[in-house]
Amino acid sequence: MARVISDECVKCGTCEAECPVSAISEGEDTYVVDADSCIDCGACEAACPVGAISEA
């Protein structure tokens, strides 16, 4: 199951840089995870400074 990014996202970009498969990109209001590309490794969740990423 892919990770999801909540509205708590402050668009710092840390998660995008940590994703080993480039499944995260900048959206209009928050960063977003491409569920088809996400390998559910959790690297983004561990890197998020505001805890905005969780399992779907």
SEBA-10859 format. One record per atom (N, C-alpha, C): x, y, z; atom name. Coordinates in Angstrom, 1 decimal, always signed. Example, Ala and Ser with C-alpha at 12.3 -4.5 7.8 and 13.67 -1.06 7.14 Angstrom:
2
       c1       c2       c3   atome
    +13.2     -5.7     +7.8       N
    +12.3     -4.5     +7.8      CA
    +13.2     -3.3     +7.8       C
    +12.8     -2.2     +7.1       N
    +13.7     -1.1     +7.1      CA
    +12.9     +0.0     +7.9       C
//
This chain:
56
       c1       c2       c3   atome
     +0.9     -1.2     +0.0       N
     +0.0     +0.0     +0.0      CA
     +0.9     +1.2     +0.0       C
     +0.6     +2.2     -0.8       N
     +1.4     +3.4     -0.9      CA
     +1.2     +4.3     +0.3       C
     +2.2     +5.1     +0.5       N
     +2.1     +6.2     +1.6      CA
     +1.2     +7.3     +1.1       C
     +0.7     +8.1     +2.0       N
     -0.1     +9.3     +1.6      CA
     +0.4    +10.4     +2.4       C
     +0.3    +11.6     +1.8       N
     +0.7    +12.9     +2.5      CA
     -0.5    +13.7     +2.8       C
     -0.6    +14.1     +4.1       N
     -1.7    +14.8     +4.6      CA
     -1.6    +16.3     +4.4       C
     -2.7    +17.0     +4.7       N
     -2.7    +18.5     +4.6      CA
     -1.7    +19.1     +5.6       C
     -1.1    +18.4     +6.5       N
     -0.1    +18.9     +7.4      CA
     +1.2    +19.2     +6.6       C
     +1.3    +18.8     +5.4       N
     +2.5    +19.0     +4.6      CA
     +2.9    +20.5     +4.5       C
     +4.1    +20.8     +4.7       N
     +4.6    +22.2     +4.6      CA
     +5.4    +22.5     +3.3       C
     +5.3    +21.5     +2.4       N
     +6.0    +21.6     +1.1      CA
     +7.5    +21.9     +1.2       C
     +8.2    +21.2     +2.2       N
     +9.6    +21.5     +2.3      CA
    +10.5    +20.7     +1.3       C
     +9.9    +19.6     +0.7       N
    +10.6    +18.8     -0.3      CA
    +11.5    +17.7     +0.2       C
    +11.6    +17.6     +1.5       N
    +12.4    +16.5     +2.1      CA
    +12.0    +15.1     +1.6       C
    +10.8    +14.9     +1.6       N
    +10.3    +13.6     +1.2      CA
    +10.6    +13.2     -0.3       C
    +10.5    +14.2     -1.1       N
    +10.8    +14.0     -2.5      CA
    +12.3    +13.6     -2.7       C
    +13.2    +14.2     -2.0       N
    +14.6    +13.9     -2.1      CA
    +14.9    +12.5     -1.5       C
    +14.1    +12.0     -0.6       N
    +14.4    +10.7     +0.0      CA
    +13.8     +9.5     -0.7       C
    +12.9     +9.8     -1.6       N
    +12.2     +8.7     -2.3      CA
    +13.2     +8.0     -3.3       C
    +13.4     +6.7     -3.1       N
    +14.4     +6.0     -4.0      CA
    +13.8     +5.7     -5.4       C
    +12.5     +5.8     -5.6       N
    +11.9     +5.5     -6.9      CA
    +11.2     +6.7     -7.5       C
    +11.5     +7.9     -7.0       N
    +10.9     +9.2     -7.5      CA
     +9.4     +9.1     -7.6       C
     +8.7     +8.6     -6.6       N
     +7.3     +8.5     -6.6      CA
     +6.6     +9.7     -6.0       C
     +7.4    +10.7     -5.5       N
     +6.8    +11.9     -4.9      CA
     +7.1    +13.1     -5.7       C
     +6.1    +13.9     -5.9       N
     +6.2    +15.1     -6.7      CA
     +5.5    +16.3     -6.0       C
     +5.8    +17.5     -6.4       N
     +5.1    +18.6     -5.8      CA
     +3.7    +18.8     -6.4       C
     +2.7    +18.9     -5.6       N
     +1.4    +19.1     -6.0      CA
     +1.0    +20.6     -5.8       C
     -0.2    +20.9     -6.0       N
     -0.7    +22.3     -5.8      CA
     -0.6    +22.8     -4.4       C
     -1.1    +22.0     -3.4       N
     -1.1    +22.4     -2.0      CA
     -0.1    +21.6     -1.2       C
     +0.2    +20.4     -1.5       N
     +1.1    +19.5     -0.8      CA
     +1.9    +18.7     -1.8       C
     +2.9    +18.0     -1.3       N
     +3.5    +17.0     -2.1      CA
     +2.6    +15.8     -2.2       C
     +2.7    +15.0     -3.3       N
     +1.8    +13.9     -3.5      CA
     +2.6    +12.7     -3.9       C
     +2.1    +11.5     -3.5       N
     +2.7    +10.2     -3.8      CA
     +2.0     +9.5     -5.0       C
     +2.7     +9.1     -6.0       N
     +2.2     +8.3     -7.1      CA
     +2.1     +6.9     -6.6       C
     +0.8     +6.4     -6.3       N
     +0.6     +5.1     -5.7      CA
     +1.1     +4.0     -6.6       C
     +1.1     +4.2     -7.9       N
     +1.6     +3.1     -8.8      CA
     +3.1     +3.0     -8.7       C
     +3.8     +4.0     -8.4       N
     +5.3     +3.9     -8.3      CA
     +5.8     +3.7     -6.9       C
     +5.1     +4.0     -5.9       N
     +5.5     +3.8     -4.5      CA
     +5.8     +2.4     -4.2       C
     +6.9     +2.1     -3.6       N
     +7.3     +0.7     -3.2      CA
     +7.1     +0.5     -1.7       C
     +6.5     +1.5     -1.0       N
     +6.1     +1.4     +0.4      CA
     +7.3     +1.2     +1.3       C
     +8.5     +1.8     +1.0       N
     +9.7     +1.6     +1.8      CA
     +9.7     +2.4     +3.1       C
     +8.9     +3.5     +3.2       N
     +8.8     +4.3     +4.4      CA
     +9.9     +5.3     +4.5       C
    +10.8     +5.5     +3.5       N
    +11.9     +6.5     +3.6      CA
    +11.3     +7.9     +3.7       C
    +10.3     +8.2     +3.0       N
     +9.7     +9.5     +3.1      CA
     +9.0     +9.8     +4.4       C
     +8.4     +8.8     +5.0       N
     +7.7     +9.0     +6.3      CA
     +8.7     +9.3     +7.4       C
     +9.8     +8.5     +7.3       N
    +10.9     +8.8     +8.3      CA
    +11.5    +10.1     +8.2       C
    +11.6    +10.6     +7.0       N
    +12.3    +11.9     +6.7      CA
    +11.4    +13.1     +7.0       C
    +10.1    +13.0     +7.0       N
     +9.2    +14.1     +7.1      CA
     +9.3    +14.8     +8.4       C
     +9.7    +16.1     +8.4       N
     +9.9    +16.8     +9.7      CA
     +8.6    +17.1    +10.5       C
     +7.4    +17.1     +9.8       N
     +6.2    +17.4    +10.4      CA
     +5.2    +16.2    +10.6       C
     +5.7    +15.0    +10.2       N
     +4.9    +13.8    +10.4      CA
     +3.6    +13.8     +9.5       C
     +3.7    +14.4     +8.3       N
     +2.6    +14.5     +7.4      CA
     +2.4    +13.2     +6.5       C
     +3.3    +12.2     +6.6       N
     +3.2    +11.1     +5.8      CA
     +2.9     +9.8     +6.6       C
     +2.0     +9.0     +6.1       N
     +1.6     +7.8     +6.8      CA
     +1.2     +6.7     +5.8       C
     +1.0     +5.5     +6.3       N
     +0.5     +4.4     +5.5      CA
     -1.0     +4.7     +5.1       C
     -1.3     +4.4     +3.8       N
     -2.7     +4.6     +3.4      CA
     -3.7     +3.7     +4.0       C
//
